[in-house]
Amino acid sequence: RSRAEIALKVPSRRGIRQDRDGYKRERKLSAALHHPNVLPILDAGVIDGQPFLAFPLADGPLSLRMRRPVPLPVALNWLTQIMKAVAYV
């Protein structure tokens, strides 16, 4: 059996009550999005009063890839993909 890695999004402790409503809205809105550059929500809920959203783990965080100089064509490709996702959303 293979294991899938996931990423969890949880609110900071300060705004949990406000975030709970925001997470509900995000879950509802995300369910309608189907785009290759937008990660789908796999699961959502509340555990011990803490809301969470579960996403598939992307192919490595972009921030780690950007710690080294990136060739211009690669950076432009990333920017194009990000803008396509933003335009879709």
ROSE-979049 format. One line per field, with one value per residue (C-alpha): residue number from 1; residue in three letters; chain; x, y, z. Coordinates in pm, whole numbers, plus 50000, padded with zeros to 5 digits. Layout:
residues N
nr <- [NUM|...]
rest <- [ALA|...]
kette <- [A|...]
xx <- [X|...]
yy <- [Y|...]
zz <- [Z|...]
***
This chain:
residues 89
nr <- [1|2|3|4|5|6|7|8|9|10|11|12|13|14|15|16|17|18|19|20|21|22|23|24|25|26|27|28|29|30|31|32|33|34|35|36|37|38|39|40|41|42|43|44|45|46|47|48|49|50|51|52|53|54|55|56|57|58|59|60|61|62|63|64|65|66|67|68|69|70|71|72|73|74|75|76|77|78|79|80|81|82|83|84|85|86|87|88|89]
rest <- [ARG|SER|ARG|ALA|GLU|ILE|ALA|LEU|LYS|VAL|PRO|SER|ARG|ARG|GLY|ILE|ARG|GLN|ASP|ARG|ASP|GLY|TYR|LYS|ARG|GLU|ARG|LYS|LEU|SER|ALA|ALA|LEU|HIS|HIS|PRO|ASN|VAL|LEU|PRO|ILE|LEU|ASP|ALA|GLY|VAL|ILE|ASP|GLY|GLN|PRO|PHE|LEU|ALA|PHE|PRO|LEU|ALA|ASP|GLY|PRO|LEU|SER|LEU|ARG|MET|ARG|ARG|PRO|VAL|PRO|LEU|PRO|VAL|ALA|LEU|ASN|TRP|LEU|THR|GLN|ILE|MET|LYS|ALA|VAL|ALA|TYR|VAL]
kette <- [A|A|A|A|A|A|A|A|A|A|A|A|A|A|A|A|A|A|A|A|A|A|A|A|A|A|A|A|A|A|A|A|A|A|A|A|A|A|A|A|A|A|A|A|A|A|A|A|A|A|A|A|A|A|A|A|A|A|A|A|A|A|A|A|A|A|A|A|A|A|A|A|A|A|A|A|A|A|A|A|A|A|A|A|A|A|A|A|A]
xx <- [50000|50141|50118|50020|50178|49945|49977|49755|49643|49547|49477|49694|49563|49463|49183|49037|48672|48702|48914|48656|48407|48678|48776|48414|48397|48731|48620|48294|48461|48749|48510|48404|48761|48908|49237|49576|49749|49509|49543|49213|49103|49114|48945|48836|48696|48749|48949|48942|48798|49078|48966|49188|49208|49405|49567|49788|50151|50285|50605|50824|50770|50841|51024|51291|51342|51381|51669|51909|51920|51659|51718|51493|51301|51219|51108|50891|50732|50652|50506|50295|50158|50080|49903|49696|49579|49503|49314|49111|49023]
yy <- [50000|50338|50637|50976|51278|51564|51921|52050|52410|52512|52858|53039|53009|53378|53372|53022|53134|53368|53117|52842|53040|53127|52762|52667|52927|52815|52451|52538|52761|52520|52233|52418|52473|52226|52353|52180|52467|52473|52203|52040|52009|51640|51672|51934|51936|52022|51818|51926|52261|52318|52355|52210|52170|51884|51923|51694|51776|51967|51863|52044|52392|52673|52866|52593|52602|52979|52980|52944|53160|53048|53080|53343|53098|52882|53184|53306|52962|52957|53305|53208|52902|53105|53373|53110|52975|53323|53416|53094|53147]
zz <- [50000|49910|50140|50010|50171|50253|50372|50650|50677|51031|51174|51422|51776|51782|51527|51542|51569|51271|51081|51126|50917|50665|50635|50569|50290|50147|50145|49969|49709|49648|49576|49261|49135|48887|48747|48715|48899|49195|49459|49556|49917|50010|50347|50596|50942|51305|51556|51922|51814|51563|51199|50928|50552|50396|50054|49847|49913|49615|49443|49698|49830|49588|49861|49881|49507|49514|49766|49476|49166|48915|48540|48386|48160|48464|48668|48380|48347|48721|48702|48401|48582|48895|48692|48509|48844|48979|48661|48686|49050]
***
